[in-house]
Each structure stands twice: as structure tokens, then as C-alpha cells.
């Protein structure tokens, strides 16, 4: 791993919190992510299952975690199974965890090789009544691929049909959304690396530079600072491209007079930042670009003030819509009389601001959380309003990452330049 070691206390505490919510007589089984084929003899770069990492800190393929707090054999209350390395694997793939390294990373004392899994599991699972299985229940995910957890569930159900199967996701959805101090530090690190990459790009950008050259500057800074890489496919959308919300072609020239919309951020130790900025290619906003930019910034600041414990997501979005409507009227994009007659179920602001304002952030960029649960202390949320005007070839989005604390909220991206004047100053320094 590129990133520095993480305290095993994080994962030890996460497991403790998880098992405290399971039913008596329960065993829980978690699998590392699949290795997905890319071509004839290649796999895509491995990315660990976020729930597995949350509970173990183990960033390696073909790994299994078994948690059985009521196990009659104390040696198997929590067990980690790893792929055993060999001289052949070491030559072709490089270093794999030793048992000692796995204990140091995870805080789990009982570590075995993968070939021992079936024997050990069978020796204890018959004493359990409930089996917790982990499935991807992020409501943004539409299941089409039979991933490893589902396949292994079918295997277990065939071998142990009379056990009572339970959903680990219901527990993890409540746990993962509240970040510990260590998780906040890791997210802050991702934000700080993102800041440095952004300042680097501001000094690099000028008319004639291509979107993919900017992408190269970003990843250079990310890797230089030991980030895993991009938190998500980077959006570098100049001019009219900014009106495509998930534009990722990044293959156009940035032209004099245009604004380029950035939506990219670093991933560090599997924790993600998520930043958006919109900057003038030539280092100066036109009066119209500045007016739209400042309108979005005002919306973001007012929306940020509402990201506190107790806020209801749907009510929050509705209030942000009202603020945005006022700004759009001020920009001449909406007519106040039309707004007064609008259908409340189809507000007019959505023509220019068609996406949500906030989502949870963590091990997933769109982190696992309930959209029906009030915001609470320890949540990290994005705040990302935008105005998109296709007829003007202009799209503006501004996004920061907000931590809710007992005393209000804290902007984890407070150091990243956001004022239009500050951005211009850096670009022209």
C-alpha cells in the first residue's frame, strides 16, 4: 500500500461495534472483493470491499473475516483467513501479508491461511443459530453482477439450509456513516492532498492546455503524496462540457474565455475526498461568469450552514431549492411570476440545478447511509450546488466536504481556494 499504516484500534473498535449489534448465537462472514477480469489474462486493479476494510484494515484480495463472539472455542471468536504466499507469487505479484503483519494491521490474533477456511468454519458454524451475510445494499447500486458475497451466500445456504440468515448491511449502514477520529484524520488527509493538486493545477492552467494534461498534473500530485489515486473518475469539463454532469472524456482543449469545471479528488487509505471548483481558463472571470460563480458560492454557504445534527435530507434539499430559485431569478434565468405559478412537484430551478446538494462521504464516495435518517454528529457530507446554462456554454459547481460536530460543522476543505478573487490571484501570481 502507498499510504502510511493505520492504527489497528480503528478496526478493532469497528468490529466491537458491529458484533455488539448482532443477535445472540450469531456468526458473521465477510469476504474481500472479487478480482475482476479486464482482458484475456489481466484483472482490473484490485479495490477492497469497503465493509471488509472497515472491519479489518486488510487491503488484499482473497481474504475472509469470520466474527463469532459467542463461539464456544475462544480461538475462533474472530478469525482472519489470508491467501498464503509462495515463491512463485512473490516473484510474479510481489509481497503479501504475513500472519504477523496481518495481526499488526487488523488487531486480529487468529490468522490462518485460506485453505483452512472450510474446515474451521464447519467446526464452529453448526453451533451458531444466525449467519450474518454482507450484501451491497447501497440504494444507489442496481445489482446486476453476482458478486462474491452473493455467490458465497448461495454456497452456505446449500450446506446449512436451516440456519437463520441475517443482513449485515442493516448494521453497517448505521455504523459506517458516523466517522471516528481516525477516519476523520484520513479524510482530512485526502482533502489536503486534493488542495495541493488544485493549487498546482491553478498555476498550470492557461488557454491551449488540454483537459487530459490537467488530469496528468492532478495524478502526479496525488501519487507524489502517497494517495491511492483518484477517488472517482475525474471530471475536467471545459466550456460547454461542464453541462454534462458526469463528463469524463477529458480530451478537449481549454479555450480562452471559457470556464473549466473540475470535479475530482484524492483517495487516501481507501477514504475519499470529493471536490468541485469552476475556474477561468485565462485566469479572469468575465462579469457574467463571476455573477454565476458568486451565486453558486452563496448557495453553497447557506446550504453548509444547514448541515448540522438533526437536519432531514429532504427538508434540506427543499430549502436549498428555494435559495437557488432566488439566485436564478437574480441572474435572469427564471422569472419571478413563473416561479409563483410553478408546480411544487416540479420546481423550475431544476432546469438549471438538477442534482442533489449533498451526499454522505467516506469509504465510498457516495457513502453507505440512509437517506431517511437525520444528519448526526460524525457524519461527513458533501455540499455541491451548481448552475448549468447550456445556452451560454457555462456550468458552475462548487463543492466542499463538511463534518458535523457537536458544536456545529467543520469544513474539511476550508483551506482550498474557493473565492473567485483568490482563485484569480493564484492563477495570475
Backbone torsions as a table, in degrees:
resi	resn	phi	psi	omega
1	UNK	NA	143.4	179.2
2	UNK	-74.5	-34.7	-172.4
3	UNK	-76.2	160.6	179.6
4	UNK	-70.3	155.1	179.6
5	UNK	-57.2	145.1	178.6
6	UNK	-104.0	141.6	179.1
7	UNK	-58.9	129.7	179.0
8	UNK	-64.2	-15.7	178.8
9	UNK	-59.6	-32.4	178.1
10	UNK	-59.2	-48.8	-173.9
11	UNK	-77.8	-34.4	175.3
12	UNK	-60.8	-44.5	179.7
13	UNK	-68.6	-37.3	178.0
14	UNK	-62.1	-42.4	178.1
15	UNK	-65.6	-40.8	178.8
16	UNK	-59.6	-44.2	179.6
17	UNK	-65.8	-38.0	-179.2
18	UNK	-65.7	-52.5	-175.2
19	UNK	-67.1	-24.2	178.6
20	UNK	-66.2	-17.0	-178.3
21	UNK	-105.3	-0.3	177.7
22	UNK	-84.0	161.0	178.9
23	UNK	-74.4	153.7	176.2
24	UNK	-57.6	144.3	178.4
25	UNK	72.5	33.0	-175.2
26	UNK	-110.1	144.6	171.0
27	UNK	-120.6	138.3	-180.0
28	UNK	-122.7	137.6	-176.2
29	UNK	-126.5	126.9	-179.0
30	UNK	-125.1	139.7	-177.9
31	UNK	-117.7	147.1	170.0
32	UNK	-66.2	162.5	179.6
33	UNK	-63.7	159.1	171.1
34	UNK	-65.7	158.1	166.6
35	UNK	-99.1	113.3	-171.3
36	UNK	-92.5	132.0	-179.7
37	UNK	-67.2	137.2	179.0
38	UNK	-103.6	-40.0	177.7
39	UNK	-156.7	-161.3	-172.8
40	UNK	-48.8	-48.5	-178.5
41	UNK	-132.7	23.4	179.9
42	UNK	-122.1	150.5	173.0
43	UNK	-114.7	154.3	172.3
44	UNK	-64.3	155.3	177.0
45	UNK	-54.8	129.6	-175.0
46	UNK	-68.0	134.9	176.0
47	UNK	-127.6	122.2	-173.5
48	UNK	-69.5	145.8	171.6
49	UNK	-58.8	124.6	-174.7
50	UNK	-62.5	-34.1	177.9
51	UNK	-68.2	-40.7	178.4
52	UNK	-63.6	-43.9	178.7
53	UNK	-64.8	-40.2	-180.0
54	UNK	-56.9	-34.3	-176.1
55	UNK	-95.6	-16.1	-173.7
56	UNK	-127.3	-33.0	-170.8
57	UNK	75.0	7.9	-178.1
58	UNK	-91.2	122.0	-175.1
59	UNK	-111.4	60.6	-175.9
60	UNK	-146.0	145.8	-179.2
61	UNK	-70.2	166.6	174.1
62	UNK	53.4	45.8	179.6
63	UNK	-119.4	152.2	-178.6
64	UNK	-137.7	140.0	174.8
65	UNK	-117.5	132.6	174.7
66	UNK	-121.7	124.7	177.4
67	UNK	-117.1	123.9	-177.9
68	UNK	-145.6	78.1	-172.3
69	UNK	-60.6	-27.6	-179.6
70	UNK	-97.7	16.5	-177.0
71	UNK	-59.7	131.4	178.9
72	UNK	-66.3	-21.6	175.0
73	UNK	-99.5	109.8	-173.8
74	UNK	-60.0	-24.3	-178.4
75	UNK	-68.4	-17.0	-174.0
76	UNK	-116.0	22.5	177.8
77	UNK	-66.7	-34.8	168.6
78	UNK	-145.5	126.3	-172.8
79	UNK	-133.6	137.1	177.0
80	UNK	-115.2	129.8	178.1
81	UNK	-112.8	129.7	-176.0
82	UNK	-125.2	155.7	172.9
83	UNK	-69.2	124.9	-179.6
84	UNK	-77.9	129.3	-179.1
85	UNK	-77.2	172.1	178.3
86	UNK	-153.5	171.8	178.1
87	UNK	-61.8	-39.2	179.1
88	UNK	-63.5	-47.3	180.0
89	UNK	-63.7	-41.1	-179.0
90	UNK	-61.6	-37.4	-179.1
91	UNK	-72.5	-43.7	-173.0
92	UNK	-88.2	-31.8	-174.2
93	UNK	-117.8	-19.3	179.9
94	UNK	98.5	-162.8	-172.0
95	UNK	-71.6	140.3	170.3
96	UNK	-120.6	161.3	179.8
97	UNK	-56.9	135.0	161.7
98	UNK	-83.0	167.9	177.6
99	UNK	-62.1	-38.8	-179.3
100	UNK	-65.5	-41.5	179.1
101	UNK	-66.0	-38.0	179.1
102	UNK	-66.0	-39.2	176.9
103	UNK	-63.7	-41.5	-178.9
104	UNK	-67.1	-35.8	-177.5
105	UNK	-77.7	-38.0	-170.9
106	UNK	-101.2	-26.2	-172.0
107	UNK	80.4	8.2	178.2
108	UNK	-94.4	125.2	-177.4
109	UNK	-82.9	-35.5	-176.6
110	UNK	-88.2	99.4	-179.6
111	UNK	-119.8	127.6	-178.5
112	UNK	-130.1	163.9	174.9
113	UNK	-79.9	156.5	-171.7
114	UNK	-61.2	-33.1	-177.5
115	UNK	-66.5	-12.7	179.1
116	UNK	-92.2	-3.9	-172.8
117	UNK	-59.9	-53.5	-174.9
118	UNK	-59.1	-42.4	-178.4
119	UNK	-66.2	-47.1	-178.4
120	UNK	-67.0	-44.1	-178.8
121	UNK	-60.3	-45.3	-178.3
122	UNK	-63.8	-30.9	-178.2
123	UNK	-70.7	-16.5	-176.5
124	UNK	-121.6	-25.1	-171.0
125	UNK	-68.2	-26.7	-179.9
126	UNK	-69.4	-14.5	177.8
127	UNK	-90.8	-7.2	-179.6
128	UNK	-93.7	153.0	176.3
129	UNK	-100.2	-37.6	-177.3
130	UNK	-114.4	144.2	175.3
131	UNK	-123.2	115.5	177.6
132	UNK	-87.3	126.8	178.8
133	UNK	-115.5	138.7	-179.2
134	UNK	-95.5	124.2	176.8
135	UNK	-128.6	158.1	-179.9
136	UNK	-80.7	102.9	-178.6
137	UNK	-114.3	23.6	171.1
138	UNK	-63.9	122.7	-172.4
139	UNK	-73.1	-0.4	171.6
140	UNK	-89.3	-7.5	-174.4
141	UNK	-99.2	126.8	175.7
142	UNK	-102.6	109.3	-172.4
143	UNK	-68.9	123.3	174.1
144	UNK	-133.7	-30.4	-177.4
145	UNK	-97.8	128.7	178.8
146	UNK	-76.0	83.3	-175.3
147	UNK	-70.1	173.6	-166.9
148	UNK	-59.4	-42.6	-179.1
149	UNK	-59.1	-41.7	179.6
150	UNK	-68.3	-40.8	179.6
151	UNK	-64.3	-42.6	-179.1
152	UNK	-70.8	-28.9	174.1
153	UNK	-60.7	-42.9	178.7
154	UNK	-63.5	-38.1	178.1
155	UNK	-65.0	-46.5	-179.6
156	UNK	-64.3	-42.1	-178.6
157	UNK	-63.1	-34.9	178.0
158	UNK	-69.8	-36.2	-178.3
159	UNK	-83.4	-33.1	-175.4
160	UNK	-131.1	69.1	-171.6
161	UNK	-71.5	-19.8	-173.3
162	UNK	-97.4	-1.6	172.9
163	UNK	-69.7	161.4	176.1
164	UNK	-97.3	116.8	-176.2
165	UNK	-90.6	136.8	-175.7
166	UNK	-125.5	162.1	-177.7
167	UNK	-100.2	113.3	176.2
168	UNK	-67.5	-26.4	-175.6
169	UNK	-60.1	-33.9	-179.2
170	UNK	-62.1	-34.8	178.9
171	UNK	-77.1	-46.1	-176.1
172	UNK	-66.3	-29.9	178.7
173	UNK	-62.7	-35.2	177.9
174	UNK	-79.9	-33.3	-175.5
175	UNK	-78.9	-48.7	-171.4
176	UNK	-65.6	-26.3	-175.1
177	UNK	-73.2	-20.3	178.5
178	UNK	-100.3	112.7	-171.9
179	UNK	-87.8	138.2	175.1
180	UNK	-81.7	172.1	-179.9
181	UNK	-59.4	-39.9	-179.4
182	UNK	-65.9	-41.5	179.0
183	UNK	-64.4	-37.6	177.3
184	UNK	-64.2	-40.9	178.3
185	UNK	-62.6	-41.3	-179.9
186	UNK	-67.3	-39.6	177.3
187	UNK	-66.7	-40.7	177.2
188	UNK	-60.9	-39.4	177.6
189	UNK	-60.7	-43.7	177.5
190	UNK	-61.5	-39.1	178.3
191	UNK	-67.0	-39.8	-178.8
192	UNK	-66.1	-40.2	176.8
193	UNK	-64.4	-40.1	177.4
194	UNK	-60.5	-40.8	177.8
195	UNK	-58.6	-48.0	-177.6
196	UNK	-63.9	-38.0	177.8
197	UNK	-66.9	-37.5	-179.2
198	UNK	-65.5	-46.3	179.0
199	UNK	-62.7	-38.9	176.8
200	UNK	-58.8	-43.9	-177.9
201	UNK	-68.9	-39.0	179.0
202	UNK	-58.2	-36.9	-179.8
203	UNK	-78.3	-16.5	-177.1
204	UNK	-94.5	-33.0	-171.2
205	UNK	-68.4	135.7	173.9
206	UNK	-163.9	163.1	179.1
207	UNK	-55.8	137.1	179.8
208	UNK	98.6	-17.9	175.7
209	UNK	-71.2	143.2	179.0
210	UNK	-92.5	156.7	179.1
211	UNK	-59.6	-37.2	-177.7
212	UNK	-74.0	-25.0	173.6
213	UNK	-67.6	-37.8	175.7
214	UNK	-63.0	-43.7	178.2
215	UNK	-57.8	-38.0	179.1
216	UNK	-65.4	-39.1	177.9
217	UNK	-63.9	-39.3	-178.9
218	UNK	-63.4	-52.6	-175.2
219	UNK	-67.1	-29.8	175.1
220	UNK	-57.5	-48.8	-178.9
221	UNK	-68.3	-37.9	179.5
222	UNK	-59.9	-53.0	-176.0
223	UNK	-67.5	-36.0	178.7
224	UNK	-59.1	-29.9	-178.5
225	UNK	-102.9	18.9	172.4
226	UNK	70.8	21.6	170.8
227	UNK	-69.7	153.7	175.5
228	UNK	-65.7	-31.1	-178.3
229	UNK	147.1	-150.6	177.4
230	UNK	-71.3	139.5	174.8
231	UNK	-68.7	-24.4	180.0
232	UNK	-163.1	170.5	-179.8
233	UNK	-60.1	122.0	-172.6
234	UNK	-70.1	140.6	175.8
235	UNK	-105.1	116.8	177.1
236	UNK	-128.4	88.5	-164.6
237	UNK	-114.6	102.4	-178.5
238	UNK	-91.5	146.8	175.9
239	UNK	57.7	-130.7	-176.7
240	UNK	-65.6	-19.8	179.3
241	UNK	-61.5	-23.5	-178.3
242	UNK	-66.8	-13.8	178.6
243	UNK	-87.3	0.5	171.1
244	UNK	-99.7	109.3	-167.7
245	UNK	-59.8	-37.9	-179.2
246	UNK	-114.7	45.5	177.7
247	UNK	-66.9	123.0	179.8
248	UNK	-133.8	10.4	179.0
249	UNK	-64.1	-42.8	176.0
250	UNK	49.4	46.6	-174.6
251	UNK	-128.2	14.3	-175.4
252	UNK	-107.1	160.4	175.9
253	UNK	-82.0	138.7	177.0
254	UNK	-86.1	116.9	-171.8
255	UNK	-96.6	149.6	176.7
256	UNK	-56.1	130.4	178.7
257	UNK	96.0	-12.9	179.6
258	UNK	-89.8	161.7	168.6
259	UNK	-105.4	139.4	176.0
260	UNK	-109.2	126.7	179.7
261	UNK	-91.6	122.8	175.7
262	UNK	-102.4	133.5	167.6
263	UNK	-140.7	92.5	-178.5
264	UNK	-158.2	160.7	-178.7
265	UNK	-168.4	167.9	-177.4
266	UNK	-89.9	151.6	166.0
267	UNK	-109.7	129.9	178.4
268	UNK	-130.2	123.0	179.1
269	UNK	53.8	37.6	178.9
270	UNK	76.2	-2.2	176.5
271	UNK	-99.3	143.2	-167.1
272	UNK	-114.6	143.5	163.1
273	UNK	-99.6	169.9	-179.8
274	UNK	-155.6	103.6	-173.5
275	UNK	-122.9	142.8	169.0
276	UNK	-129.5	140.2	172.6
277	UNK	-145.5	157.0	178.3
278	UNK	-132.3	116.5	-169.7
279	UNK	-127.7	149.9	-179.4
280	UNK	-76.9	132.4	-177.3
281	UNK	-59.7	-38.8	-176.6
282	UNK	-92.9	4.7	176.4
283	UNK	91.9	-0.4	178.9
284	UNK	-139.5	128.0	173.8
285	UNK	-75.0	142.7	168.5
286	UNK	-73.0	163.4	178.2
287	UNK	-54.6	-39.9	179.8
288	UNK	-68.6	-45.1	178.6
289	UNK	-60.3	-41.4	-179.9
290	UNK	-65.5	-39.2	180.0
291	UNK	-63.8	-42.8	179.5
292	UNK	-68.9	-42.0	179.2
293	UNK	-59.4	-48.7	-178.0
294	UNK	-64.5	-33.1	177.3
295	UNK	-64.2	-44.9	178.8
296	UNK	-63.9	-40.7	-179.9
297	UNK	-63.6	-39.2	177.1
298	UNK	-63.8	-40.8	177.6
299	UNK	-62.7	-44.2	-179.3
300	UNK	-60.7	-42.0	-177.8
301	UNK	-68.5	-38.6	177.4
302	UNK	-70.2	-37.9	177.6
303	UNK	-65.5	-41.5	179.3
304	UNK	-57.9	-38.1	-178.6
305	UNK	-64.4	-20.1	-180.0
306	UNK	-91.4	-6.3	-179.8
307	UNK	-84.8	84.7	-178.8
308	UNK	-139.5	164.9	178.6
309	UNK	-57.7	134.3	178.4
310	UNK	99.8	-15.4	179.8
311	UNK	-65.9	138.5	176.5
312	UNK	-98.1	127.6	-171.9
313	UNK	-55.9	-47.5	-177.4
314	UNK	-65.1	-40.5	177.6
315	UNK	-64.7	-40.1	178.7
316	UNK	-59.9	-47.9	-179.1
317	UNK	-63.0	-37.5	178.8
318	UNK	-63.7	-42.1	179.1
319	UNK	-66.9	-40.7	177.7
320	UNK	-61.8	-37.8	177.9
321	UNK	-59.7	-38.8	178.5
322	UNK	-65.9	-42.4	179.3
323	UNK	-64.1	-43.8	179.4
324	UNK	-63.4	-39.8	179.2
325	UNK	-57.7	-44.3	179.3
326	UNK	-61.1	-41.8	179.5
327	UNK	-66.8	-39.2	-179.9
328	UNK	-67.1	-34.9	174.4
329	UNK	-64.1	-44.7	179.5
330	UNK	-62.1	-29.3	179.2
331	UNK	-85.6	-2.7	-179.4
332	UNK	79.0	15.0	-179.7
333	UNK	-89.7	-26.0	175.5
334	UNK	-125.2	150.4	175.8
335	UNK	-98.4	131.5	-176.0
336	UNK	-59.6	-36.8	179.9
337	UNK	-67.7	-37.1	176.3
338	UNK	-65.2	-38.5	179.7
339	UNK	-62.8	-40.0	-179.4
340	UNK	-63.2	-26.3	-178.0
341	UNK	-101.7	5.1	-173.5
342	UNK	-69.1	156.0	172.7
343	UNK	-75.7	118.6	-178.7
344	UNK	-56.9	-25.3	179.5
345	UNK	-81.4	-11.4	178.7
346	UNK	-138.6	67.0	-176.3
347	UNK	-61.1	145.0	-173.4
348	UNK	-68.9	-25.1	-178.4
349	UNK	-59.9	-23.8	-176.3
350	UNK	-67.1	-13.1	174.4
351	UNK	-64.8	-33.4	-176.4
352	UNK	-111.5	-12.6	178.6
353	UNK	-141.2	89.4	-167.2
354	UNK	-102.2	0.5	-179.4
355	UNK	-115.2	171.4	178.8
356	UNK	-71.0	164.2	-177.9
357	UNK	-90.1	-31.5	-172.6
358	UNK	-144.3	150.4	168.5
359	UNK	-145.2	158.7	178.2
360	UNK	-70.8	153.7	-174.4
361	UNK	-134.2	142.3	178.9
362	UNK	176.7	-127.0	177.5
363	UNK	-66.3	-27.5	167.3
364	UNK	-107.4	145.3	176.6
365	UNK	-61.4	-47.3	168.0
366	UNK	-95.6	88.4	-165.8
367	UNK	-70.6	156.8	-177.9
368	UNK	-69.1	114.6	-176.8
369	UNK	-163.3	161.3	176.8
370	UNK	-89.7	128.8	177.5
371	UNK	-78.0	-5.3	-178.3
372	UNK	-105.0	2.9	-179.8
373	UNK	-102.1	138.3	179.6
374	UNK	-60.1	150.2	174.0
375	UNK	-59.7	147.4	-179.0
376	UNK	-141.4	164.2	179.3
377	UNK	-57.9	133.4	-178.7
378	UNK	99.2	-10.8	175.0
379	UNK	-72.6	143.3	167.8
380	UNK	-116.7	124.5	-178.8
381	UNK	-127.6	149.8	170.3
382	UNK	-79.6	159.7	169.0
383	UNK	-135.7	110.4	-167.2
384	UNK	-143.8	66.6	174.0
385	UNK	-70.9	160.4	177.8
386	UNK	-155.2	158.9	172.9
387	UNK	-129.4	127.1	-175.2
388	UNK	-124.2	121.1	-174.5
389	UNK	-125.3	85.8	-176.2
390	UNK	-55.7	-38.3	-176.7
391	UNK	-67.4	-16.5	177.2
392	UNK	-106.3	0.4	-178.0
393	UNK	60.8	34.6	-173.5
394	UNK	-131.8	131.8	173.0
395	UNK	-137.5	129.7	-179.1
396	UNK	-124.4	126.0	172.0
397	UNK	-137.6	137.5	177.7
398	UNK	-129.0	133.1	-173.8
399	UNK	-144.8	129.0	172.3
400	UNK	-125.5	169.2	-178.2
401	UNK	-112.8	124.6	-168.0
402	UNK	-117.1	124.2	176.1
403	UNK	-97.2	130.2	176.1
404	UNK	-89.7	126.2	177.3
405	UNK	-118.7	174.5	179.5
406	UNK	-66.5	-19.2	-177.8
407	UNK	-105.6	17.6	-177.7
408	UNK	123.3	-137.1	176.9
409	UNK	-131.1	163.9	-179.5
410	UNK	-132.7	128.9	-179.8
411	UNK	-84.5	112.7	-179.5
412	UNK	-72.8	-11.0	178.6
413	UNK	-113.0	25.1	-177.6
414	UNK	-60.1	-25.6	-178.1
415	UNK	-87.4	-8.7	-179.0
416	UNK	-83.0	125.8	-177.7
417	UNK	-53.1	133.3	-178.3
418	UNK	-136.5	-28.1	177.2
419	UNK	-68.1	137.1	-179.0
420	UNK	-56.9	-42.6	179.8
421	UNK	-62.8	-38.8	179.4
422	UNK	-66.6	-41.4	178.1
423	UNK	-62.0	-44.4	178.5
424	UNK	-62.6	-38.7	-179.3
425	UNK	-62.0	-45.3	-179.9
426	UNK	-65.0	-43.3	-176.4
427	UNK	-66.4	-25.7	-176.3
428	UNK	-108.8	8.8	-179.0
429	UNK	-73.0	NA	NA
